[in-house]
Amino acid sequence: MSIPFDRRDQLEKIQQGLLHGEQILAVYDAIGVGTGFLGLTDRRVIIQDNSFVGKKIAITSIPYARISSVSVITNKSFAGQFFSSGHIVISTGHNNYEVEFRGDEKTRHVHDVILHYIAR
């Protein structure tokens, strides 16, 4: 099975941090302030945040069981096209994580995967 990804270095970072038996579903480059990329596995969402002072980087793992909702933020909606912009908001009840992607296909894929795992 081929893993969808934007940048090989991001895919390799996710591969290095996998738990035993964990499978990568996708790794997408993020745009906008702070976020480097978002990875999806069969157990969690992994977000790299580059916004810390002093060139520090945080990698946050969010188990699907901790996610209370996933939202899509759109600027407008075209007939027959639900996603027109690339923002996802993941809420854990305590924190909200907003990630922006290039392209609505990535936004739809991330939303649908997270929804699949949290709705089980």
Buried (B, 14 or more C-beta within 10 A) or exposed (E): EEBBBBEEEBBEBBEEEBEEEEEBBBBBBBEEEBBBBBBBBEBBBBBBBBEEEEEEEEBBBBEBEBBEEBEBEBEEEEEEEEBEBBBBBBBBEEEEBBBBBEEBEBBBBBBEBBBEBBEE
